[in-house]
Amino acid sequence: MTAIDRGSLSDWRRIGAAVDVEPYGELAEQLTTALDLAEDAGVVAALRRRLAASQDRVARSLVAHRLNENTARFGGTAAAFARALGTSPSRMSTYLRGTVTPSAAVLVKAELIAESAARRREAVRPSSAPAAGPD
C-alpha cells in the first residue's frame, strides 16, 4: 500500500516488473487487493492497466501455443488447417503468432478438428502386429 500511494516511479516500475513475471500469481492477487484500497487514483489506474496488459499477454501466448499444437496434431499445413477451421491462411497466421486472439469457439473448434484428424490417422495406420506365419 505504501509503495502504491507514497512510492516513486521506481517503486511502481518494480511492482509492474514483478507482475509481468507472474500476472496470475499471488503477487497479482495481493496487488489487486491493494489497488482496491489505494488512494492515488492515477497510480491505481496505471497499475491496473499494467496488470491487465500482462494478463492479456500471457493469455494470448497460451492461446497461440495451443493453436500451434493443434496445427501440428492436425498433420497438414497451417493453410490446410485454416481451411478446415473455416478461416483464411492469413488470419490463421495471426492466430498462430498471437497477434490476434480467436474466440473461445474457434479455439474449441480447432481442438476438435485436430483431435478428429489425429483419430483418422490412427485408424488408417497399419498395425504393428506380426504377420501370421504359414500353416
Summary of the structure (lengths in Angstrom):
residues: 135
radius of gyration: 23.4
end to end distance: 84.0
largest distance: 89.7
contacts: 343
relative contact order: 0.10
helix: 76%
strand: 0%
